[in-house]
Amino acid sequence: MKRLFVTAVFTLLCLQSFAQSDGPKYDKNLAESLGGDDYGMKMYVLAILKTGTNKTADKKTTDSLFQGHMANIGRLADEGKLIVAGPLKRNDKEYRGIFIFNVKTIEDAAALVKTDPAINANLLDVELFQWYGSAALPVYLESHEKIQRKKM
């Protein structure tokens, strides 16, 4: 019985030594305001943009649709719904770019995607995936504005 007691106490002490504690810089208010979980993470929706089925040769129409695409990106970013957007280097899979939407569900992201004229015209197709990433992503844009010399 004494051996069992000693083993139990030793096991509890070992488990306690492995217990995780709050990070030294943890800011509870910031974490809560950004929707972060205990790991500082949360769900987003990742969109992968691909070359669409519309292969129109009309440059004027294509240029207009992509101007609308860029304006839509700016609007969604200003609203805090789109926190990452950018093109991909030319590749054999015809992937064109990514978006990370600051929404929890595929359905919410699908509604936002429908506001993009280049996607609506099938110049771009999109695939949506739930993605678990740092809850701090929405605040990086404040720093980006400080290092961006020219607007896109």
Summary of the structure (lengths in Angstrom):
residues: 152
radius of gyration: 22.8
end to end distance: 73.7
largest distance: 86.0
contacts: 353
relative contact order: 0.20
helix: 44%
strand: 23%
